């Protein structure tokens, strides 16, 4: 048994060396079971789990967006530029340079390593710690919650995975290799673990030490929120083998995880119970402004009582984390050093300063928002930041008040509909300098609005519409309306279609939509219908009949964004939204700019033959999950395999 604790001690030392600012206590001098006799050294051991989150190809980058939850009916991965195809390309490959390597540094390896570290901590606390002590109780709950989170991520990505709920003992090398199991085994254990974690951990303000009132550490609310997510996934549909078969099978279909309708009712009831506890205790967490949620995240606001986030994976200033770099509002290559909070190219090791913008918005989604919805312009940016160094490439001087053509200027450039970016993460909202590609913005996992909408969904029985008994005293319609009211919208009757739509408007770009569509059995149908709508948008027919051929816009000067020279932000935009018509006051000499946005050099930006959300000829349902990478299958001694025809 001591072998595993020696390993853990070494991992704790590694964590402290890499992330000195996260936990500041000294590492234990003895690499043995004494680790679990002190809350501070046990906390360091848990730090080893967080350390994995910051590794390359873990949540630092590959698991934080762009790869893991795309493509959907509202967002897509555009890593290769110009086409919305990236997700299907990666789903068709069992090993790529970006996701799988031969040295075990890949998402599968890191998630399984995090689970193993959590197993060691859980067993160590149970066996050696004084669990009547509030600190040890919290740390046990934290480890259980982190393990559950990692298991949920693996099920979301791969479907059936090993149910490894005990650590490697060192007694037999064969114990290193764990066989893939039916995901329902994992769901059942997570229900037990998360309910225990919720009993062990207090609400965030009462958590011990550095975990108190901090969005970067779990609390009772996270355990309950993940329990509700587990229940809704478990009760929902999924692509599964028709019969779980050791070694793999091509006989797979979208079906309920649980065939027993009464058991699904039990799960909806449990999800309501879990969400109700959070609602009764923490209803203050729904922020009044949707935009402020994201401004505060980018500004490193981690005070739990001031934030809507129940948990966001912490990436500390000066450490690793590329959430904004990969998924934020795009800045062009000559903007760093001119836009505030960025450092110029050529300053030491900062020549990689950029925002790649891997997550882009499916352009039809812009038309789906109600006109008054305050989430639209926060979520969808039809522009990015550009810099004109004075050579006049931006436009004639009439477009920019108080500026001549030869003046240097920072400005927001209107992009074509195949280049609209997610606006929830923006460099200009940061409060510290951003250099290289390690922005260290925390990665959102769960926020309070999701608690409200999960409660509402469970209360109506999700897609089945068979509502369980509501014994909570909480009105699901009121929960649903709170989210809409914050967006500036009136009440709307609560039904399943309303839930499907509202979750799209609320959670676009948060690694949620794909897994919602999967558990509703709607991923394939939504992608197919969205491709039909894209063709209509391209042609100006159907829902988009009467769309304008050009967009008209004006600028206003706002130098608060610039570190030097002038800065201009878009003031009025006409032409992208339903019902828009050419402005009566259009006059180029008065600063109006007219831009044709639907094609360039004779090539249509939304031509369905090139702008695709999935590879034509591929059964989308059979490609909901990543394959288990060859490097992992080949090293598993026959314990791992791929289903779904991979």
JOPEHU-V884091 format. One record per backbone hydrogen bond with DSSP energy under -0.5 kcal/mol. NH is the residue of the N-H (numbers start at 0). CO is the residue of the C=O. E is the energy in kcal/mol with one decimal. If there is no record, write none. Layout:
# JOPEHU-V884091
((NH,CO,E) (NH,CO,E))
This chain:
# JOPEHU-V884091
((3,0,-0.8) (4,0,-0.8) (5,1,-2.0) (6,2,-2.0) (7,3,-2.3) (8,4,-2.4) (9,5,-2.0) (10,6,-2.2) (11,7,-2.6) (12,8,-2.1) (13,9,-2.2) (14,10,-2.6) (15,11,-2.3) (16,12,-2.2) (17,13,-1.8) (18,14,-3.0) (21,18,-1.6) (22,18,-0.9) (31,29,-1.5) (34,31,-2.0) (35,32,-1.7) (36,33,-1.8) (37,33,-0.5) (37,34,-0.7) (41,37,-2.2) (42,38,-2.3) (43,39,-1.5) (44,40,-1.8) (45,41,-2.0) (46,42,-1.7) (47,43,-0.9) (47,44,-1.0) (48,45,-1.5) (49,45,-1.4) (50,46,-2.2) (51,47,-1.0) (51,48,-0.6) (52,48,-1.0) (53,49,-0.9) (53,50,-1.0) (54,51,-1.7) (57,54,-2.0) (59,52,-0.6) (59,54,-0.8) (60,57,-1.4) (62,57,-2.5) (63,60,-1.6) (71,74,-2.8) (75,359,-2.5) (77,75,-0.5) (77,357,-2.4) (80,77,-1.3) (84,82,-1.2) (85,76,-1.0) (85,82,-0.5) (87,84,-0.7) (88,84,-1.7) (89,85,-2.2) (90,86,-2.2) (91,87,-1.0) (92,89,-1.3) (99,95,-2.8) (103,100,-0.7) (105,103,-1.4) (106,98,-0.8) (109,105,-2.4) (110,106,-2.4) (111,107,-2.3) (112,108,-2.0) (113,109,-2.4) (114,110,-2.1) (115,111,-2.2) (116,112,-2.4) (117,113,-2.2) (118,114,-2.6) (119,115,-2.2) (120,116,-2.1) (121,117,-2.9) (122,118,-2.6) (123,119,-2.5) (124,120,-2.8) (125,121,-2.3) (126,122,-2.1) (127,123,-2.7) (128,123,-0.6) (128,124,-1.6) (130,128,-1.2) (132,129,-2.0) (136,132,-2.3) (137,133,-2.3) (138,134,-2.5) (139,135,-2.4) (140,136,-2.2) (141,137,-2.8) (142,138,-2.3) (143,139,-2.3) (144,140,-2.2) (145,141,-2.7) (146,142,-2.3) (147,143,-2.2) (148,144,-2.5) (149,145,-2.2) (150,146,-2.4) (151,147,-2.6) (152,148,-2.1) (153,149,-2.1) (154,150,-2.6) (155,151,-2.3) (156,152,-1.9) (157,153,-3.1) (158,153,-0.6) (158,154,-1.8) (159,157,-0.9) (160,180,-0.5) (162,178,-0.6) (163,161,-1.3) (164,162,-1.3) (174,171,-1.6) (175,172,-2.1) (176,173,-1.5) (177,175,-0.6) (179,638,-2.1) (180,160,-1.4) (184,181,-1.8) (185,181,-0.7) (186,182,-2.6) (187,183,-2.2) (188,184,-1.6) (189,185,-2.7) (190,186,-2.0) (191,187,-1.4) (192,188,-2.8) (193,189,-3.0) (194,190,-1.5) (195,191,-2.0) (196,192,-2.8) (197,193,-2.1) (198,194,-1.4) (199,195,-2.0) (200,196,-2.4) (205,202,-2.0) (206,203,-1.9) (210,207,-1.8) (211,208,-1.5) (212,203,-1.9) (213,210,-1.1) (214,301,-2.2) (216,213,-1.4) (219,201,-2.4) (221,218,-0.5) (222,218,-1.8) (223,219,-2.3) (224,220,-2.5) (225,221,-3.0) (226,222,-1.7) (227,223,-2.1) (228,224,-2.0) (229,225,-2.6) (230,226,-2.6) (231,227,-2.3) (232,228,-2.4) (233,229,-2.9) (234,230,-2.6) (235,231,-0.7) (235,232,-0.6) (236,518,-3.0) (237,254,-2.1) (239,237,-0.6) (239,252,-2.4) (241,250,-3.5) (242,250,-0.5) (247,244,-2.2) (251,249,-1.7) (252,239,-2.4) (254,237,-2.5) (254,252,-0.5) (256,235,-2.2) (258,256,-0.5) (260,258,-0.7) (263,259,-1.7) (264,260,-2.0) (265,261,-1.9) (266,262,-1.9) (267,263,-2.3) (268,264,-2.3) (269,265,-2.2) (270,266,-2.5) (271,267,-2.2) (272,268,-2.4) (273,269,-2.6) (274,270,-2.5) (275,271,-2.8) (276,272,-1.6) (277,273,-1.3) (278,274,-2.7) (279,275,-2.7) (280,276,-1.3) (281,277,-3.4) (282,278,-0.8) (284,281,-2.2) (285,282,-1.1) (286,284,-0.9) (292,288,-1.0) (292,289,-0.5) (293,289,-0.8) (293,290,-0.6) (294,290,-2.0) (295,291,-2.5) (296,292,-1.6) (297,293,-2.4) (298,294,-1.4) (299,296,-1.6) (300,295,-2.8) (301,299,-0.8) (303,212,-1.8) (303,301,-0.6) (305,302,-1.6) (306,303,-1.0) (309,445,-2.6) (310,445,-1.8) (311,214,-2.0) (312,442,-2.3) (318,315,-2.8) (321,59,-2.3) (325,321,-2.2) (326,322,-1.9) (327,323,-2.5) (328,424,-2.7) (330,354,-0.7) (331,384,-2.3) (334,331,-1.7) (335,331,-0.5) (336,338,-0.5) (337,334,-2.7) (338,334,-1.7) (339,560,-2.7) (341,338,-1.4) (342,433,-1.3) (344,335,-0.6) (346,343,-1.3) (347,345,-1.3) (349,346,-0.8) (352,349,-1.8) (353,435,-0.8) (354,330,-0.7) (355,324,-3.5) (356,324,-0.6) (357,325,-4.1) (358,325,-0.5) (359,75,-2.7) (359,357,-0.7) (360,419,-2.7) (361,73,-1.5) (364,361,-2.1) (365,362,-1.1) (366,362,-0.5) (366,363,-0.9) (367,363,-0.5) (367,364,-1.1) (368,364,-0.7) (368,365,-0.6) (372,369,-2.3) (373,486,-2.8) (375,372,-1.1) (378,374,-2.5) (379,375,-3.1) (380,378,-0.5) (380,420,-2.8) (381,379,-0.6) (383,412,-1.5) (384,329,-2.0) (385,410,-3.1) (387,408,-3.0) (388,386,-0.6) (391,404,-0.5) (398,395,-1.6) (399,396,-1.2) (400,398,-0.6) (402,399,-1.3) (406,403,-1.3) (408,387,-2.7) (409,565,-2.8) (410,385,-2.6) (411,567,-1.2) (412,383,-3.0) (412,410,-0.6) (414,381,-2.8) (416,596,-0.6) (418,415,-2.2) (419,416,-0.5) (420,380,-2.0) (421,358,-1.2) (422,378,-2.4) (425,423,-0.5) (428,425,-1.5) (429,426,-2.0) (430,297,-0.6) (433,340,-2.9) (434,432,-0.5) (437,434,-1.0) (438,320,-0.7) (438,436,-0.9) (439,320,-2.7) (442,312,-2.1) (443,441,-0.7) (444,310,-1.9) (445,310,-1.9) (447,307,-2.4) (449,446,-1.3) (450,446,-0.9) (451,447,-1.8) (452,448,-2.1) (453,449,-2.7) (454,450,-2.2) (455,451,-2.1) (456,452,-2.3) (457,453,-2.9) (458,454,-2.3) (459,455,-1.0) (459,456,-0.7) (460,457,-1.1) (461,456,-2.8) (463,460,-1.1) (464,460,-0.9) (464,461,-0.8) (465,460,-0.6) (466,464,-1.0) (467,457,-0.6) (470,468,-0.9) (475,473,-0.7) (478,474,-1.8) (479,475,-2.4) (480,476,-2.6) (481,477,-1.9) (482,478,-1.2) (483,479,-1.5) (484,480,-3.3) (485,481,-2.0) (486,482,-1.0) (487,484,-1.8) (488,483,-2.5) (494,492,-0.6) (498,494,-1.9) (499,495,-2.5) (500,496,-2.1) (501,497,-2.8) (502,498,-2.4) (503,499,-0.9) (504,500,-2.0) (505,501,-2.2) (506,502,-2.1) (507,503,-1.0) (509,506,-2.1) (513,68,-0.5) (515,511,-1.9) (516,512,-2.7) (517,513,-2.2) (518,514,-2.0) (519,515,-1.5) (520,517,-1.2) (521,516,-3.2) (522,516,-0.8) (525,521,-2.5) (526,522,-2.2) (527,523,-2.5) (528,524,-2.5) (529,525,-2.2) (530,526,-2.0) (531,527,-1.6) (532,528,-1.9) (533,529,-2.4) (534,530,-1.7) (535,531,-1.6) (536,532,-2.8) (537,533,-2.6) (538,534,-1.8) (539,535,-1.6) (540,535,-2.4) (543,540,-2.4) (544,541,-1.7) (545,539,-0.8) (546,543,-2.1) (550,594,-2.6) (551,573,-3.6) (552,592,-2.2) (553,571,-1.8) (554,398,-0.6) (555,568,-2.4) (557,566,-3.0) (560,557,-1.2) (561,558,-1.1) (562,337,-3.1) (565,407,-1.2) (567,409,-2.7) (568,555,-2.4) (570,553,-3.2) (571,553,-0.7) (573,551,-3.2) (579,576,-2.0) (585,582,-1.7) (589,586,-1.6) (590,587,-1.7) (591,586,-1.5) (592,552,-2.5) (594,550,-2.5) (596,548,-0.8) (599,602,-2.3) (602,599,-2.2) (603,601,-0.5) (604,597,-2.2) (605,597,-0.5) (606,603,-1.1) (609,606,-2.3) (610,606,-3.4) (611,609,-1.0) (617,614,-1.8) (619,617,-0.9) (621,618,-0.7) (622,619,-1.6) (623,620,-1.2) (625,156,-2.6) (629,93,-2.5) (631,628,-1.1) (632,628,-2.4) (633,629,-3.2) (634,630,-0.6) (635,632,-1.5) (637,632,-0.5) (638,635,-1.4) (643,248,-1.0) (645,642,-1.4))
